[in-house]
Amino acid sequence: MNTQQLECFICVADKLNFTKAAEELYLSTPTVTHHIKSLEEELGTKLFIRNSRMVQLTNMGKIFYSDAKDILNRVYISRKKMSEKNSDKISFFKIGCSSHVELVNMENILKKMRNSLPNIYPRILVKPYSTIRNLLKGGNIELALVTRDMVKDISCKFMLIKEIKTYAIFKKGYEIDGMCLEDMDSISFQDLKSECLITLSPKYIPFKPGNVLQENLTLHSEYGFNIVCDSDIEAIQLAKSGYGVAILPENTIPDIMDDIVIKVISDQSSVDYGIAYQKDAENERIKFFIENFE
């Protein structure tokens, strides 16, 4: 006796029609007939009277109906209890970042986490830094990849990973005034000020007073031609296609790119980049992420 046999019996008993029961259960009529016949053989009694005009329960079928209902209810309750028990073991780990590149760079650590902490499921939000900052502040995410400036006024812990710089990204052979940009020993903002500059929207990069490069970019947007993007992927693709020079922070640049040149800009300040997390949430998943982040 199995649950499908019981489900077929209950459905036929309720509808008194094998064809309608089959449609209800998304089975073929011969399959329903087979399950009922097998159940009758196992019980050693007829459950239905069936002819060309009607289907009705036998006396034994009427008695068995309440037992079958009870068995299915107990199975349903048991399954529900097991499902709830298993779901109690599962928890979600909410992580924030403001760059698709950061998301890609999490691949290795997520694979390690899947093997070492199988009941923890990451949920990763890629949002503007102001949104990530507010989510962290409100306790709606546990951890975020950020610059120190993003979280300077938030009550959280910050672990420095590295000091990052901003880079110029352009296609191979890109020229300025007849000079191939990739052949230059160093590149300053002054070298680029006459070009179309491709930047990320300010909502993805917090402004840091005293950062000369950011101040120059702000001035350039007033007198020069800028393309402002809402995606690091878009900015890199435009630069790769020759529309201008992308000016992007290191945490938004993929490790490997073909047919493109990446050069650090000389006149700038470095920025502290790392992991911010809730002070009261030093649990195993946060510790694992910090210890294994590459």
C-alpha positions as YAML, in Angstrom:
chain: A
units: angstrom
residues:
- id: 1
  name: MET
  ca: [0.00, 0.00, 0.00]
- id: 2
  name: ASN
  ca: [1.38, 3.41, -0.94]
- id: 3
  name: THR
  ca: [0.19, 7.01, -0.85]
- id: 4
  name: GLN
  ca: [-0.57, 7.16, -4.58]
- id: 5
  name: GLN
  ca: [-2.92, 4.18, -4.27]
- id: 6
  name: LEU
  ca: [-4.65, 5.87, -1.36]
- id: 7
  name: GLU
  ca: [-4.87, 9.21, -3.20]
- id: 8
  name: CYS
  ca: [-6.42, 7.46, -6.21]
- id: 9
  name: PHE
  ca: [-8.92, 5.66, -3.99]
- id: 10
  name: ILE
  ca: [-9.96, 8.85, -2.14]
- id: 11
  name: CYS
  ca: [-10.32, 10.82, -5.38]
- id: 12
  name: VAL
  ca: [-12.42, 8.14, -7.12]
- id: 13
  name: ALA
  ca: [-14.54, 7.77, -3.97]
- id: 14
  name: ASP
  ca: [-15.16, 11.54, -3.88]
- id: 15
  name: LYS
  ca: [-15.99, 11.89, -7.58]
- id: 16
  name: LEU
  ca: [-17.39, 8.40, -8.26]
- id: 17
  name: ASN
  ca: [-15.82, 8.70, -11.68]
- id: 18
  name: PHE
  ca: [-12.50, 7.17, -12.73]
- id: 19
  name: THR
  ca: [-11.95, 9.59, -15.65]
- id: 20
  name: LYS
  ca: [-12.55, 12.71, -13.56]
- id: 21
  name: ALA
  ca: [-10.34, 11.35, -10.80]
- id: 22
  name: ALA
  ca: [-7.57, 10.74, -13.32]
- id: 23
  name: GLU
  ca: [-7.85, 14.32, -14.60]
- id: 24
  name: GLU
  ca: [-7.73, 15.67, -11.03]
- id: 25
  name: LEU
  ca: [-4.59, 13.66, -10.26]
- id: 26
  name: TYR
  ca: [-2.91, 14.34, -13.64]
- id: 27
  name: LEU
  ca: [-2.80, 10.60, -14.31]
- id: 28
  name: SER
  ca: [-4.20, 8.42, -17.07]
- id: 29
  name: THR
  ca: [-7.44, 6.53, -16.43]
- id: 30
  name: PRO
  ca: [-5.71, 3.13, -16.86]
- id: 31
  name: THR
  ca: [-3.12, 4.18, -14.23]
- id: 32
  name: VAL
  ca: [-5.86, 5.05, -11.71]
- id: 33
  name: THR
  ca: [-7.63, 1.78, -12.49]
- id: 34
  name: HIS
  ca: [-4.36, -0.12, -11.94]
- id: 35
  name: HIS
  ca: [-3.76, 1.53, -8.54]
- id: 36
  name: ILE
  ca: [-7.30, 0.74, -7.37]
- id: 37
  name: LYS
  ca: [-7.02, -2.88, -8.54]
- id: 38
  name: SER
  ca: [-3.65, -3.30, -6.78]
- id: 39
  name: LEU
  ca: [-5.10, -1.82, -3.57]
- id: 40
  name: GLU
  ca: [-8.11, -4.17, -3.73]
- id: 41
  name: GLU
  ca: [-5.81, -7.18, -4.23]
- id: 42
  name: GLU
  ca: [-3.68, -6.14, -1.26]
- id: 43
  name: LEU
  ca: [-6.73, -5.64, 0.98]
- id: 44
  name: GLY
  ca: [-8.46, -8.76, -0.34]
- id: 45
  name: THR
  ca: [-11.77, -7.02, -0.96]
- id: 46
  name: LYS
  ca: [-13.64, -5.03, -3.58]
- id: 47
  name: LEU
  ca: [-13.79, -1.28, -2.88]
- id: 48
  name: PHE
  ca: [-15.99, -0.19, -5.80]
- id: 49
  name: ILE
  ca: [-18.95, -1.49, -7.76]
- id: 50
  name: ARG
  ca: [-18.35, -0.39, -11.32]
- id: 51
  name: ASN
  ca: [-20.36, -0.87, -14.49]
- id: 52
  name: SER
  ca: [-21.04, 1.07, -17.69]
- id: 53
  name: ARG
  ca: [-23.58, 3.31, -15.95]
- id: 54
  name: MET
  ca: [-22.13, 4.04, -12.52]
- id: 55
  name: VAL
  ca: [-19.37, 3.81, -9.93]
- id: 56
  name: GLN
  ca: [-20.15, 3.42, -6.24]
- id: 57
  name: LEU
  ca: [-18.42, 2.34, -3.05]
- id: 58
  name: THR
  ca: [-18.97, -1.13, -1.63]
- id: 59
  name: ASN
  ca: [-19.69, -1.46, 2.10]
- id: 60
  name: MET
  ca: [-16.01, -2.33, 2.66]
- id: 61
  name: GLY
  ca: [-15.07, 0.67, 0.52]
- id: 62
  name: LYS
  ca: [-17.13, 2.96, 2.77]
- id: 63
  name: ILE
  ca: [-15.40, 1.55, 5.86]
- id: 64
  name: PHE
  ca: [-11.95, 1.88, 4.30]
- id: 65
  name: TYR
  ca: [-12.61, 5.46, 3.16]
- id: 66
  name: SER
  ca: [-12.20, 6.97, 6.64]
- id: 67
  name: ASP
  ca: [-9.09, 4.85, 7.29]
- id: 68
  name: ALA
  ca: [-7.52, 5.96, 4.01]
- id: 69
  name: LYS
  ca: [-8.25, 9.61, 4.83]
- id: 70
  name: ASP
  ca: [-6.68, 9.20, 8.25]
- id: 71
  name: ILE
  ca: [-3.56, 7.54, 6.83]
- id: 72
  name: LEU
  ca: [-3.05, 10.30, 4.23]
- id: 73
  name: ASN
  ca: [-3.54, 13.02, 6.85]
- id: 74
  name: ARG
  ca: [-0.94, 11.41, 9.10]
- id: 75
  name: VAL
  ca: [1.50, 11.16, 6.19]
- id: 76
  name: TYR
  ca: [0.89, 14.83, 5.32]
- id: 77
  name: ILE
  ca: [1.44, 15.95, 8.93]
- id: 78
  name: SER
  ca: [4.59, 13.84, 9.23]
- id: 79
  name: ARG
  ca: [6.02, 15.26, 6.00]
- id: 80
  name: LYS
  ca: [5.21, 18.79, 7.15]
- id: 81
  name: LYS
  ca: [6.99, 18.22, 10.46]
- id: 82
  name: MET
  ca: [10.07, 16.86, 8.71]
- id: 83
  name: SER
  ca: [10.07, 19.77, 6.26]
- id: 84
  name: GLU
  ca: [9.84, 22.31, 9.09]
- id: 85
  name: LYS
  ca: [12.57, 20.51, 11.02]
- id: 86
  name: ASN
  ca: [14.88, 20.58, 8.00]
- id: 87
  name: SER
  ca: [14.07, 24.22, 7.26]
- id: 88
  name: ASP
  ca: [15.11, 25.12, 10.82]
- id: 89
  name: LYS
  ca: [18.62, 24.00, 9.93]
- id: 90
  name: ILE
  ca: [18.80, 26.33, 6.92]
- id: 91
  name: SER
  ca: [19.73, 29.98, 7.29]
- id: 92
  name: PHE
  ca: [20.35, 32.76, 4.80]
- id: 93
  name: PHE
  ca: [23.51, 34.86, 4.75]
- id: 94
  name: LYS
  ca: [22.82, 38.31, 3.29]
- id: 95
  name: ILE
  ca: [25.82, 39.95, 1.63]
- id: 96
  name: GLY
  ca: [25.98, 43.34, -0.07]
- id: 97
  name: CYS
  ca: [28.25, 44.78, -2.76]
- id: 98
  name: SER
  ca: [28.09, 47.62, -5.29]
- id: 99
  name: SER
  ca: [29.91, 46.02, -8.22]
- id: 100
  name: HIS
  ca: [29.16, 43.06, -10.49]
- id: 101
  name: VAL
  ca: [32.89, 42.33, -10.47]
- id: 102
  name: GLU
  ca: [32.76, 41.92, -6.69]
- id: 103
  name: LEU
  ca: [29.94, 39.44, -7.19]
- id: 104
  name: VAL
  ca: [32.02, 37.43, -9.69]
- id: 105
  name: ASN
  ca: [35.03, 37.56, -7.36]
- id: 106
  name: MET
  ca: [32.99, 35.79, -4.67]
- id: 107
  name: GLU
  ca: [32.77, 32.61, -6.72]
- id: 108
  name: ASN
  ca: [35.61, 30.74, -5.01]
- id: 109
  name: ILE
  ca: [34.57, 31.63, -1.49]
- id: 110
  name: LEU
  ca: [30.94, 30.67, -2.22]
- id: 111
  name: LYS
  ca: [32.09, 27.26, -3.47]
- id: 112
  name: LYS
  ca: [34.11, 26.77, -0.27]
- id: 113
  name: MET
  ca: [31.15, 27.88, 1.83]
- id: 114
  name: ARG
  ca: [28.83, 25.45, 0.06]
- id: 115
  name: ASN
  ca: [31.13, 22.57, 1.04]
- id: 116
  name: SER
  ca: [31.98, 23.73, 4.57]
- id: 117
  name: LEU
  ca: [28.64, 25.29, 5.62]
- id: 118
  name: PRO
  ca: [26.04, 23.39, 3.53]
- id: 119
  name: ASN
  ca: [23.02, 24.67, 5.49]
- id: 120
  name: ILE
  ca: [23.88, 28.33, 4.93]
- id: 121
  name: TYR
  ca: [22.55, 29.88, 1.73]
- id: 122
  name: PRO
  ca: [24.02, 33.23, 0.60]
- id: 123
  name: ARG
  ca: [21.78, 35.99, -0.74]
- id: 124
  name: ILE
  ca: [23.83, 38.65, -2.53]
- id: 125
  name: LEU
  ca: [22.54, 42.14, -3.23]
- id: 126
  name: VAL
  ca: [24.30, 44.29, -5.85]
- id: 127
  name: LYS
  ca: [23.12, 47.83, -5.15]
- id: 128
  name: PRO
  ca: [24.42, 51.43, -5.13]
- id: 129
  name: TYR
  ca: [26.73, 52.07, -2.19]
- id: 130
  name: SER
  ca: [24.17, 54.28, -0.43]
- id: 131
  name: THR
  ca: [21.66, 51.41, -0.49]
- id: 132
  name: ILE
  ca: [24.26, 48.90, 0.74]
- id: 133
  name: ARG
  ca: [25.23, 51.33, 3.48]
- id: 134
  name: ASN
  ca: [21.62, 51.74, 4.65]
- id: 135
  name: LEU
  ca: [20.97, 47.99, 4.52]
- id: 136
  name: LEU
  ca: [24.05, 47.37, 6.67]
- id: 137
  name: LYS
  ca: [23.10, 50.14, 9.06]
- id: 138
  name: GLY
  ca: [19.59, 48.77, 9.44]
- id: 139
  name: GLY
  ca: [20.80, 45.20, 10.00]
- id: 140
  name: ASN
  ca: [19.20, 43.97, 6.77]
- id: 141
  name: ILE
  ca: [22.50, 42.55, 5.53]
- id: 142
  name: GLU
  ca: [25.21, 41.02, 7.69]
- id: 143
  name: LEU
  ca: [28.27, 41.82, 5.63]
- id: 144
  name: ALA
  ca: [29.31, 44.05, 2.73]
- id: 145
  name: LEU
  ca: [32.28, 44.70, 0.48]
- id: 146
  name: VAL
  ca: [32.88, 48.43, 0.82]
- id: 147
  name: THR
  ca: [35.39, 51.23, 1.06]
- id: 148
  name: ARG
  ca: [36.03, 52.64, 4.50]
- id: 149
  name: ASP
  ca: [34.38, 55.92, 3.45]
- id: 150
  name: MET
  ca: [31.12, 54.12, 2.71]
- id: 151
  name: VAL
  ca: [30.67, 53.09, 6.33]
- id: 152
  name: LYS
  ca: [32.58, 55.75, 8.26]
- id: 153
  name: ASP
  ca: [29.48, 56.91, 10.14]
- id: 154
  name: ILE
  ca: [27.93, 53.46, 10.69]
- id: 155
  name: SER
  ca: [28.32, 51.40, 13.84]
- id: 156
  name: CYS
  ca: [30.00, 48.36, 12.32]
- id: 157
  name: LYS
  ca: [33.36, 46.64, 12.12]
- id: 158
  name: PHE
  ca: [35.65, 47.19, 9.14]
- id: 159
  name: MET
  ca: [38.45, 44.85, 8.11]
- id: 160
  name: LEU
  ca: [40.91, 46.31, 5.63]
- id: 161
  name: ILE
  ca: [41.70, 44.03, 2.69]
- id: 162
  name: LYS
  ca: [43.82, 46.36, 0.59]
- id: 163
  name: GLU
  ca: [44.32, 49.92, -0.56]
- id: 164
  name: ILE
  ca: [42.81, 50.31, -3.99]
- id: 165
  name: LYS
  ca: [43.45, 52.84, -6.74]
- id: 166
  name: THR
  ca: [41.57, 54.10, -9.76]
- id: 167
  name: TYR
  ca: [42.56, 53.02, -13.27]
- id: 168
  name: ALA
  ca: [42.20, 54.22, -16.83]
- id: 169
  name: ILE
  ca: [40.74, 51.54, -19.12]
- id: 170
  name: PHE
  ca: [40.88, 51.83, -22.90]
- id: 171
  name: LYS
  ca: [41.09, 49.70, -26.02]
- id: 172
  name: LYS
  ca: [44.46, 48.72, -27.45]
- id: 173
  name: GLY
  ca: [45.84, 51.30, -29.86]
- id: 174
  name: TYR
  ca: [43.83, 54.16, -28.35]
- id: 175
  name: GLU
  ca: [45.53, 57.44, -29.29]
- id: 176
  name: ILE
  ca: [45.58, 60.93, -27.81]
- id: 177
  name: ASP
  ca: [47.03, 63.64, -30.08]
- id: 178
  name: GLY
  ca: [48.80, 60.97, -32.15]
- id: 179
  name: MET
  ca: [50.33, 59.34, -29.07]
- id: 180
  name: CYS
  ca: [49.39, 55.72, -28.30]
- id: 181
  name: LEU
  ca: [48.09, 55.81, -24.75]
- id: 182
  name: GLU
  ca: [49.37, 52.36, -23.83]
- id: 183
  name: ASP
  ca: [52.96, 53.39, -24.73]
- id: 184
  name: MET
  ca: [53.01, 56.19, -22.17]
- id: 185
  name: ASP
  ca: [55.10, 55.44, -19.06]
- id: 186
  name: SER
  ca: [52.46, 56.91, -16.78]
- id: 187
  name: ILE
  ca: [49.02, 58.47, -17.22]
- id: 188
  name: SER
  ca: [47.77, 61.51, -15.33]
- id: 189
  name: PHE
  ca: [44.36, 63.12, -15.36]
- id: 190
  name: GLN
  ca: [45.86, 65.97, -17.41]
- id: 191
  name: ASP
  ca: [46.63, 63.48, -20.19]
- id: 192
  name: LEU
  ca: [42.97, 62.51, -20.34]
- id: 193
  name: LYS
  ca: [41.12, 65.78, -19.80]
- id: 194
  name: SER
  ca: [40.42, 66.33, -23.53]
- id: 195
  name: GLU
  ca: [38.92, 62.84, -23.94]
- id: 196
  name: CYS
  ca: [35.46, 61.42, -23.45]
- id: 197
  name: LEU
  ca: [35.63, 59.96, -19.96]
- id: 198
  name: ILE
  ca: [33.42, 57.05, -19.02]
- id: 199
  name: THR
  ca: [32.65, 56.97, -15.31]
- id: 200
  name: LEU
  ca: [30.33, 55.29, -12.86]
- id: 201
  name: SER
  ca: [27.41, 57.20, -11.40]
- id: 202
  name: PRO
  ca: [28.33, 58.94, -8.11]
- id: 203
  name: LYS
  ca: [25.80, 56.70, -6.36]
- id: 204
  name: TYR
  ca: [28.25, 53.81, -6.83]
- id: 205
  name: ILE
  ca: [31.37, 55.65, -5.64]
- id: 206
  name: PRO
  ca: [31.29, 57.79, -2.47]
- id: 207
  name: PHE
  ca: [32.95, 61.17, -2.86]
- id: 208
  name: LYS
  ca: [35.98, 61.62, -0.62]
- id: 209
  name: PRO
  ca: [37.01, 65.23, 0.05]
- id: 210
  name: GLY
  ca: [40.68, 65.68, -0.73]
- id: 211
  name: ASN
  ca: [40.73, 62.99, -3.41]
- id: 212
  name: VAL
  ca: [42.30, 64.99, -6.25]
- id: 213
  name: LEU
  ca: [41.18, 62.62, -8.97]
- id: 214
  name: GLN
  ca: [37.54, 62.75, -7.90]
- id: 215
  name: GLU
  ca: [37.67, 66.52, -7.74]
- id: 216
  name: ASN
  ca: [39.13, 66.65, -11.26]
- id: 217
  name: LEU
  ca: [36.45, 64.29, -12.57]
- id: 218
  name: THR
  ca: [33.76, 66.51, -11.04]
- id: 219
  name: LEU
  ca: [35.22, 69.55, -12.80]
- id: 220
  name: HIS
  ca: [35.57, 67.61, -16.06]
- id: 221
  name: SER
  ca: [31.86, 66.77, -16.00]
- id: 222
  name: GLU
  ca: [31.13, 70.51, -16.13]
- id: 223
  name: TYR
  ca: [33.32, 71.44, -19.10]
- id: 224
  name: GLY
  ca: [34.12, 68.13, -20.84]
- id: 225
  name: PHE
  ca: [32.18, 65.21, -22.31]
- id: 226
  name: ASN
  ca: [31.41, 62.39, -19.91]
- id: 227
  name: ILE
  ca: [29.40, 59.20, -20.20]
- id: 228
  name: VAL
  ca: [28.01, 58.27, -16.79]
- id: 229
  name: CYS
  ca: [27.10, 54.58, -16.38]
- id: 230
  name: ASP
  ca: [25.01, 52.68, -13.85]
- id: 231
  name: SER
  ca: [27.02, 49.51, -14.39]
- id: 232
  name: ASP
  ca: [30.72, 48.67, -14.32]
- id: 233
  name: ILE
  ca: [30.08, 46.17, -17.12]
- id: 234
  name: GLU
  ca: [28.58, 48.91, -19.31]
- id: 235
  name: ALA
  ca: [31.52, 51.27, -18.64]
- id: 236
  name: ILE
  ca: [34.10, 48.61, -19.55]
- id: 237
  name: GLN
  ca: [32.23, 47.58, -22.70]
- id: 238
  name: LEU
  ca: [32.03, 51.18, -23.92]
- id: 239
  name: ALA
  ca: [35.76, 51.65, -23.30]
- id: 240
  name: LYS
  ca: [36.51, 48.37, -25.07]
- id: 241
  name: SER
  ca: [34.48, 49.58, -28.05]
- id: 242
  name: GLY
  ca: [36.48, 52.80, -28.30]
- id: 243
  name: TYR
  ca: [33.96, 55.35, -27.06]
- id: 244
  name: GLY
  ca: [36.44, 56.86, -24.62]
- id: 245
  name: VAL
  ca: [38.53, 56.11, -21.54]
- id: 246
  name: ALA
  ca: [36.82, 54.51, -18.58]
- id: 247
  name: ILE
  ca: [37.91, 55.75, -15.14]
- id: 248
  name: LEU
  ca: [37.09, 53.02, -12.65]
- id: 249
  name: PRO
  ca: [38.14, 51.99, -9.13]
- id: 250
  name: GLU
  ca: [40.00, 48.70, -8.79]
- id: 251
  name: ASN
  ca: [37.09, 46.82, -7.17]
- id: 252
  name: THR
  ca: [35.02, 47.24, -10.36]
- id: 253
  name: ILE
  ca: [37.65, 45.88, -12.77]
- id: 254
  name: PRO
  ca: [37.77, 42.16, -13.73]
- id: 255
  name: ASP
  ca: [41.09, 40.34, -13.26]
- id: 256
  name: ILE
  ca: [41.24, 39.26, -16.90]
- id: 257
  name: MET
  ca: [40.09, 41.26, -19.93]
- id: 258
  name: ASP
  ca: [41.01, 40.77, -23.59]
- id: 259
  name: ASP
  ca: [41.85, 43.52, -26.09]
- id: 260
  name: ILE
  ca: [41.92, 46.22, -23.47]
- id: 261
  name: VAL
  ca: [44.60, 48.12, -21.54]
- id: 262
  name: ILE
  ca: [44.44, 48.99, -17.83]
- id: 263
  name: LYS
  ca: [46.76, 51.62, -16.38]
- id: 264
  name: VAL
  ca: [46.83, 53.26, -12.99]
- id: 265
  name: ILE
  ca: [46.30, 57.03, -12.93]
- id: 266
  name: SER
  ca: [49.24, 58.77, -11.27]
- id: 267
  name: ASP
  ca: [47.62, 61.78, -9.59]
- id: 268
  name: GLN
  ca: [45.27, 60.25, -7.04]
- id: 269
  name: SER
  ca: [44.87, 59.05, -3.46]
- id: 270
  name: SER
  ca: [44.45, 55.39, -2.60]
- id: 271
  name: VAL
  ca: [41.25, 54.24, -0.88]
- id: 272
  name: ASP
  ca: [40.82, 51.72, 1.95]
- id: 273
  name: TYR
  ca: [38.78, 48.74, 0.74]
- id: 274
  name: GLY
  ca: [37.54, 45.83, 2.80]
- id: 275
  name: ILE
  ca: [34.75, 43.99, 4.58]
- id: 276
  name: ALA
  ca: [32.24, 45.68, 6.86]
- id: 277
  name: TYR
  ca: [30.02, 43.60, 9.13]
- id: 278
  name: GLN
  ca: [27.66, 43.93, 12.05]
- id: 279
  name: LYS
  ca: [29.40, 44.27, 15.42]
- id: 280
  name: ASP
  ca: [27.04, 41.82, 17.10]
- id: 281
  name: ALA
  ca: [27.07, 39.27, 14.26]
- id: 282
  name: GLU
  ca: [30.44, 37.59, 14.52]
- id: 283
  name: ASN
  ca: [28.97, 34.18, 13.70]
- id: 284
  name: GLU
  ca: [30.53, 31.25, 11.88]
- id: 285
  name: ARG
  ca: [29.51, 32.39, 8.40]
- id: 286
  name: ILE
  ca: [31.00, 35.86, 8.83]
- id: 287
  name: LYS
  ca: [34.19, 34.40, 10.28]
- id: 288
  name: PHE
  ca: [34.36, 31.91, 7.41]
- id: 289
  name: PHE
  ca: [33.87, 34.66, 4.80]
- id: 290
  name: ILE
  ca: [36.57, 36.85, 6.34]
- id: 291
  name: GLU
  ca: [39.06, 34.03, 6.75]
- id: 292
  name: ASN
  ca: [38.60, 32.72, 3.20]
- id: 293
  name: PHE
  ca: [38.15, 35.95, 1.24]
- id: 294
  name: GLU
  ca: [40.82, 36.22, -1.45]
...
